[in-house]
Amino acid sequence: MRRTLSLVLLVAMVVVAAAGCAVLRRAGTNFWELERGPSGQAPDPVMTPEPVVQVYAARTVGVRGLFAVHTWIAVKPRDAMSYTRYEVIGWGVDRGAPAVRVNRAGPDNYWFGDRPERLVDLRGDGVDAIIARVESAVASYPYPSAYRIWPGPNSNTFTAWVGRSVPELKLTLPPTAIGKDYRCDVGTTASGRGLYQPPAE
């Protein structure tokens, strides 16, 4: 038993160290030179008539990637020839850019060198209705022009808002989705332990 536990701990440490090395290697590179092309996880819309909803998470840029991910949502209605990608990005918000961005990249693109993990993949009958609810949730997001890393609102606050608004997504964000517990409706974290600050304008 003790030997098995030691082996499990050793394997876990190797996996964490490998992930950490990958993140640090990305952090030591100019972010604009990192891979941002398609990861091959979203079906070709031209060859896929059925509706599709996908949610992705990828490690953030820089050292923050050791403990944080960026999340987004991509939708394709039935017979649509392209996806619509929804996400919140902080770059430029302080200069008047909107926080909610649409189609800044492809549905499943690498996030500055990190291949995203697909958290949700819904297709087929009933998904068009879910897409309509996702689009309604995006439109009603309370902070379309605000961004703050902690406690929120940030990219994960946005994705969590959509997930709570559309329970049919069955979305569970990972613990590394920092900001997911920031509650837009009450201005604090879901745990009640986060300190409320007025959103950045």
C-alpha positions as CSV (number, residue, x, y, z in Angstrom):
1,M,0.0,0.0,0.0
2,R,2.8,2.4,1.0
3,R,4.7,1.5,-2.2
4,T,1.6,2.1,-4.4
5,L,1.0,5.5,-2.7
6,S,4.6,6.5,-3.3
7,L,4.4,5.5,-6.9
8,V,1.2,7.5,-7.4
9,L,2.8,10.6,-5.7
10,L,5.9,10.2,-7.9
11,V,3.8,10.0,-11.1
12,A,1.7,13.0,-10.0
13,M,4.9,15.0,-9.3
14,V,6.3,14.2,-12.7
15,V,3.1,15.2,-14.5
16,V,2.9,18.5,-12.6
17,A,6.6,19.2,-13.2
18,A,6.2,18.4,-16.9
19,A,3.2,20.8,-17.1
20,G,5.1,23.4,-15.2
21,C,8.1,23.1,-17.6
22,A,5.8,23.5,-20.6
23,V,4.2,26.6,-19.1
24,L,7.6,28.1,-18.2
25,R,8.9,27.4,-21.7
26,R,5.9,29.3,-23.2
27,A,6.5,32.1,-20.6
28,G,10.1,32.5,-21.8
29,T,9.0,33.0,-25.5
30,N,7.5,36.0,-27.1
31,F,3.8,35.4,-26.8
32,W,3.1,36.6,-30.4
33,E,5.4,33.9,-31.8
34,L,3.5,31.0,-30.1
35,E,1.1,28.7,-31.9
36,R,-2.4,30.1,-32.4
37,G,-3.8,27.9,-35.2
38,P,-6.6,25.4,-35.0
39,S,-6.2,22.4,-32.7
40,G,-8.4,20.1,-34.7
41,Q,-11.1,19.6,-32.0
42,A,-14.0,21.5,-33.6
43,P,-15.6,19.6,-36.5
44,D,-15.4,21.2,-39.9
45,P,-18.6,23.3,-40.1
46,V,-18.9,22.7,-43.9
47,M,-19.0,19.0,-43.3
48,T,-21.0,19.1,-40.1
49,P,-24.6,20.2,-40.7
50,E,-25.7,19.5,-37.1
51,P,-25.6,22.2,-34.5
52,V,-22.5,22.3,-32.2
53,V,-21.7,23.9,-28.8
54,Q,-18.2,23.6,-27.4
55,V,-16.5,25.1,-24.4
56,Y,-12.7,25.2,-24.1
57,A,-10.0,26.0,-21.5
58,A,-6.3,26.7,-22.1
59,R,-3.4,27.7,-19.9
60,T,-3.0,31.4,-19.7
61,V,0.0,33.3,-21.1
62,G,3.1,33.7,-18.9
63,V,3.8,32.5,-15.5
64,R,0.1,32.7,-14.6
65,G,-0.3,29.6,-16.7
66,L,1.1,27.6,-13.9
67,F,-2.2,28.0,-12.0
68,A,-4.8,29.6,-14.3
69,V,-6.7,28.9,-17.5
70,H,-8.6,31.1,-20.0
71,T,-12.0,29.8,-21.1
72,W,-14.4,30.4,-24.0
73,I,-17.5,29.2,-25.8
74,A,-17.9,28.3,-29.5
75,V,-21.3,27.7,-31.2
76,K,-22.4,26.7,-34.6
77,P,-26.2,26.6,-35.4
78,R,-27.6,23.9,-37.7
79,D,-26.4,24.3,-41.3
80,A,-24.2,27.3,-40.4
81,M,-20.9,27.5,-42.4
82,S,-18.9,28.9,-39.5
83,Y,-18.6,29.1,-35.7
84,T,-19.1,32.0,-33.4
85,R,-16.6,32.2,-30.6
86,Y,-17.5,34.2,-27.4
87,E,-14.9,35.1,-24.7
88,V,-13.8,37.9,-22.4
89,I,-10.3,39.3,-22.9
90,G,-8.7,42.0,-20.7
91,W,-6.3,43.4,-23.3
92,G,-7.3,46.9,-24.3
93,V,-10.3,47.2,-21.9
94,D,-8.5,50.0,-20.0
95,R,-8.3,51.9,-23.4
96,G,-12.0,51.5,-24.2
97,A,-12.1,48.1,-25.9
98,P,-15.1,45.8,-25.0
99,A,-14.3,42.9,-22.7
100,V,-16.6,40.5,-24.5
101,R,-15.0,39.6,-27.8
102,V,-16.6,37.8,-30.7
103,N,-14.6,35.7,-33.2
104,R,-11.2,37.0,-32.1
105,A,-9.9,33.5,-33.1
106,G,-11.2,30.2,-34.4
107,P,-13.4,27.9,-32.2
108,D,-10.7,25.6,-31.0
109,N,-7.5,27.6,-31.6
110,Y,-4.4,27.2,-29.5
111,W,-4.2,29.8,-26.8
112,F,-0.7,31.2,-27.4
113,G,1.0,27.9,-27.5
114,D,-1.3,25.9,-25.3
115,R,-3.6,23.3,-26.9
116,P,-7.1,23.9,-25.3
117,E,-8.9,21.2,-23.4
118,R,-12.5,20.7,-24.6
119,L,-14.8,20.8,-21.6
120,V,-18.2,20.6,-23.4
121,D,-19.1,19.1,-26.8
122,L,-22.8,19.1,-27.6
123,R,-24.2,18.2,-31.0
124,G,-27.4,17.3,-32.7
125,D,-31.1,17.5,-31.8
126,G,-32.0,20.2,-29.2
127,V,-28.7,22.0,-29.5
128,D,-30.1,24.9,-31.5
129,A,-32.3,25.7,-28.5
130,I,-29.2,25.6,-26.3
131,I,-27.3,27.9,-28.7
132,A,-30.2,30.4,-28.5
133,R,-29.9,30.4,-24.7
134,V,-26.1,30.7,-24.8
135,E,-26.5,33.8,-27.1
136,S,-29.0,35.3,-24.8
137,A,-26.7,34.7,-21.8
138,V,-23.8,36.4,-23.7
139,A,-26.1,39.4,-24.4
140,S,-27.1,39.7,-20.8
141,Y,-23.6,39.3,-19.3
142,P,-23.5,42.2,-16.7
143,Y,-19.9,43.3,-17.3
144,P,-19.4,43.6,-21.1
145,S,-16.8,46.3,-20.7
146,A,-15.1,45.4,-17.4
147,Y,-12.1,43.1,-16.7
148,R,-10.2,42.4,-13.5
149,I,-7.9,39.4,-12.9
150,W,-9.1,38.9,-9.3
151,P,-11.7,38.4,-8.0
152,G,-13.3,39.1,-11.4
153,P,-15.0,39.8,-13.6
154,N,-12.7,38.0,-16.1
155,S,-12.9,35.4,-18.8
156,N,-13.8,32.6,-16.4
157,T,-16.5,34.8,-14.8
158,F,-18.0,35.2,-18.2
159,T,-17.9,31.5,-19.1
160,A,-19.3,30.6,-15.6
161,W,-22.1,33.1,-16.1
162,V,-23.1,31.4,-19.4
163,G,-22.9,28.0,-17.7
164,R,-25.1,29.0,-14.8
165,S,-27.6,30.7,-17.3
166,V,-27.7,27.6,-19.5
167,P,-27.6,24.5,-17.2
168,E,-28.1,22.2,-20.2
169,L,-24.5,22.8,-21.0
170,K,-23.6,20.8,-17.9
171,L,-20.5,22.9,-17.6
172,T,-18.0,22.3,-14.8
173,L,-15.1,24.6,-14.9
174,P,-11.8,23.4,-13.5
175,P,-10.4,24.8,-10.2
176,T,-7.8,26.6,-12.3
177,A,-10.6,28.8,-13.9
178,I,-9.7,31.7,-11.6
179,G,-12.7,34.0,-11.3
180,K,-15.3,31.4,-12.1
181,D,-16.8,31.9,-8.6
182,Y,-17.2,35.6,-8.9
183,R,-21.0,36.1,-8.8
184,C,-22.2,38.7,-11.2
185,D,-25.6,38.8,-9.5
186,V,-24.3,39.6,-6.0
187,G,-21.0,41.2,-6.7
188,T,-18.9,38.7,-4.7
189,T,-17.4,35.3,-5.0
190,A,-19.8,32.3,-4.8
191,S,-18.1,31.2,-1.6
192,G,-18.8,34.6,0.0
193,R,-15.1,34.8,1.0
194,G,-14.0,37.1,-1.9
195,L,-13.8,40.8,-1.2
196,Y,-16.1,42.8,-3.4
197,Q,-14.6,45.7,-5.4
198,P,-16.5,47.8,-7.9
199,P,-15.8,46.6,-11.4
200,A,-13.2,48.4,-13.4
201,E,-14.8,50.8,-15.9
